[in-house]
Amino acid sequence: MGYNTRVTHCTLSQSLKAYLRTIYFISRKQDTVRVKDVAAALQVTSASVTEALSSLIKSDLIEHKPYRTIALTPNGFVMTQEILHHQRALFDFFYDILGMNESEAHDIVSRVGEAMSSDSATRMNALVKKLKSNKAILGLPNIRVPLNEACVRQTRCTMCKYYTSMITGNEL
């Protein structure tokens, strides 16, 4: 199509990242994602959603035709996974290692997570794994199960519950 597809996690705005995450989580809950679903989840107007979708289409992150469903492209799926990976790295650190409550950890992740590079997220994950494996040596109290393992075991991880509650409007 001639669009620039060289978009990275770091060059995507916080707002567009929120749209990608929302599309991803809605698609996990229901078969189709429509503009009105995204608008309701993010509490914005349909016009705002349409404008954001236009940017995501140009970046080859979603597919959408007017009055049709929205779907992540393979690039969009990979980008969304990277965004979630960054957030999980931070959440694991604040929640599992520092022992913050879920709400506080989510608040910090929402403020700092958007600025984290891929390299930083990878390093943060490595640090969290190392600290968890050495918890007896370090004397860290009650380190929790990593979110990534919870997801692998097909259980509902805390991060998934958080975003699902954002989309549905239900409390955790």
C-alpha positions as CSV (number, residue, x, y, z in Angstrom):
1,M,0.0,0.0,0.0
2,G,3.0,2.3,0.2
3,Y,2.6,2.9,4.0
4,N,5.5,3.2,6.3
5,T,5.7,-0.1,8.3
6,R,8.9,0.7,10.2
7,V,7.0,1.6,13.4
8,T,8.5,0.4,16.6
9,H,7.2,0.1,20.2
10,C,9.2,3.2,21.1
11,T,7.9,5.4,18.2
12,L,4.2,4.5,18.8
13,S,2.3,7.0,21.0
14,Q,0.8,6.0,24.4
15,S,-2.6,6.5,22.9
16,L,-2.1,4.2,20.0
17,K,-0.6,1.6,22.3
18,A,-3.8,1.8,24.4
19,Y,-5.8,1.2,21.2
20,L,-3.7,-1.8,20.3
21,R,-4.0,-3.3,23.7
22,T,-7.7,-2.7,23.8
23,I,-8.3,-4.3,20.4
24,Y,-6.2,-7.3,21.5
25,F,-8.1,-7.8,24.8
26,I,-11.5,-7.4,23.2
27,S,-10.6,-9.9,20.5
28,R,-9.7,-12.4,23.2
29,K,-13.2,-12.0,24.7
30,Q,-15.4,-11.9,21.6
31,D,-15.3,-13.0,18.0
32,T,-15.4,-9.5,16.4
33,V,-14.1,-6.1,17.4
34,R,-16.0,-3.1,16.2
35,V,-15.4,0.7,16.5
36,K,-18.2,0.9,19.1
37,D,-16.5,-1.8,21.3
38,V,-13.2,0.1,21.3
39,A,-14.9,3.4,22.0
40,A,-16.8,1.9,24.9
41,A,-13.8,0.3,26.4
42,L,-11.6,3.4,26.2
43,Q,-14.5,5.8,26.9
44,V,-13.9,7.9,23.8
45,T,-16.0,8.8,20.8
46,S,-16.3,6.7,17.7
47,A,-14.7,9.5,15.8
48,S,-11.6,9.3,18.0
49,V,-11.4,5.6,17.4
50,T,-11.7,6.0,13.7
51,E,-8.9,8.6,13.7
52,A,-6.6,6.3,15.7
53,L,-7.5,3.3,13.5
54,S,-6.3,5.3,10.5
55,S,-2.9,5.7,12.0
56,L,-2.7,2.1,13.0
57,I,-3.7,1.0,9.4
58,K,-1.0,3.3,7.9
59,S,1.5,1.6,10.3
60,D,0.3,-1.9,9.2
61,L,-0.8,-2.8,12.7
62,I,-4.5,-3.4,12.1
63,E,-6.9,-4.2,9.3
64,H,-10.2,-2.3,9.1
65,K,-12.7,-1.2,6.5
66,P,-15.4,1.3,7.4
67,Y,-18.4,-0.3,9.1
68,R,-16.5,-3.6,9.4
69,T,-14.6,-5.4,12.1
70,I,-11.1,-4.6,13.3
71,A,-8.3,-7.1,13.4
72,L,-4.7,-7.0,14.3
73,T,-2.3,-7.7,11.5
74,P,0.6,-10.1,12.2
75,N,2.8,-6.9,12.8
76,G,0.1,-5.6,15.1
77,F,-0.1,-8.8,17.1
78,V,3.7,-8.8,17.5
79,M,3.7,-5.1,18.5
80,T,1.0,-5.8,21.0
81,Q,2.8,-8.7,22.5
82,E,5.9,-6.5,22.8
83,I,3.9,-3.8,24.6
84,L,2.5,-6.3,27.0
85,H,5.9,-7.9,27.5
86,H,7.2,-4.4,28.6
87,Q,4.3,-3.9,31.0
88,R,4.7,-7.4,32.5
89,A,8.4,-6.9,33.1
90,L,7.6,-3.7,35.0
91,F,4.6,-5.2,36.8
92,D,6.6,-8.3,37.8
93,F,9.3,-6.1,39.3
94,F,6.9,-3.8,41.3
95,Y,4.4,-6.4,42.3
96,D,6.5,-9.6,42.7
97,I,9.9,-8.2,43.8
98,L,9.0,-5.0,45.6
99,G,5.7,-6.4,47.0
100,M,3.6,-3.4,46.0
101,N,-0.2,-4.0,45.9
102,E,-1.7,-4.6,42.4
103,S,-3.3,-1.2,42.1
104,E,-0.1,0.7,42.9
105,A,2.0,-1.5,40.6
106,H,-0.5,-1.0,37.7
107,D,-0.5,2.8,38.3
108,I,3.3,2.9,38.1
109,V,3.4,0.6,35.0
110,S,0.9,2.9,33.3
111,R,3.1,5.9,33.9
112,V,6.6,4.5,33.2
113,G,5.9,1.5,31.0
114,E,5.3,3.4,27.9
115,A,8.8,4.8,27.8
116,M,10.6,1.4,28.3
117,S,12.6,0.2,25.4
118,S,12.8,-3.5,24.3
119,D,16.3,-3.8,25.6
120,S,15.2,-2.3,29.0
121,A,12.3,-4.7,29.2
122,T,14.5,-7.7,28.4
123,R,17.0,-6.6,31.1
124,M,14.2,-6.0,33.6
125,N,12.9,-9.5,33.0
126,A,16.3,-11.0,33.4
127,L,16.7,-9.1,36.7
128,V,13.3,-10.3,38.0
129,K,14.2,-13.9,37.1
130,K,17.5,-13.7,38.8
131,L,16.1,-12.1,41.9
132,K,13.4,-14.7,42.1
133,S,15.9,-17.6,41.7
134,N,18.0,-16.1,44.5
135,K,15.2,-15.1,46.8
136,A,16.5,-17.3,49.7
137,I,19.9,-15.7,49.5
138,L,18.5,-12.2,49.2
139,G,15.9,-12.8,51.9
140,L,13.1,-11.5,49.8
141,P,9.7,-12.1,51.4
142,N,6.9,-13.9,49.6
143,I,7.9,-13.5,46.0
144,R,4.9,-14.2,43.9
145,V,4.5,-16.5,40.8
146,P,5.6,-14.7,37.7
147,L,2.8,-13.5,35.4
148,N,4.4,-15.2,32.4
149,E,4.2,-18.6,34.1
150,A,0.6,-18.0,35.1
151,C,-0.2,-17.2,31.4
152,V,1.6,-20.3,30.2
153,R,-0.4,-22.5,32.6
154,Q,-3.5,-21.1,31.0
155,T,-4.7,-19.4,34.1
156,R,-5.9,-15.8,34.3
157,C,-2.8,-13.7,35.2
158,T,-3.2,-10.5,37.1
159,M,-2.3,-8.4,34.0
160,C,-5.0,-10.1,31.9
161,K,-7.5,-9.6,34.7
162,Y,-6.6,-6.0,34.9
163,Y,-7.1,-5.3,31.2
164,T,-10.2,-7.4,31.0
165,S,-11.7,-5.4,33.8
166,M,-10.8,-2.2,32.0
167,I,-12.6,-3.3,28.9
168,T,-15.7,-4.8,30.6
169,G,-15.9,-2.2,33.3
170,N,-16.1,-4.9,35.9
171,E,-14.1,-4.8,39.1
172,L,-11.2,-7.3,39.6
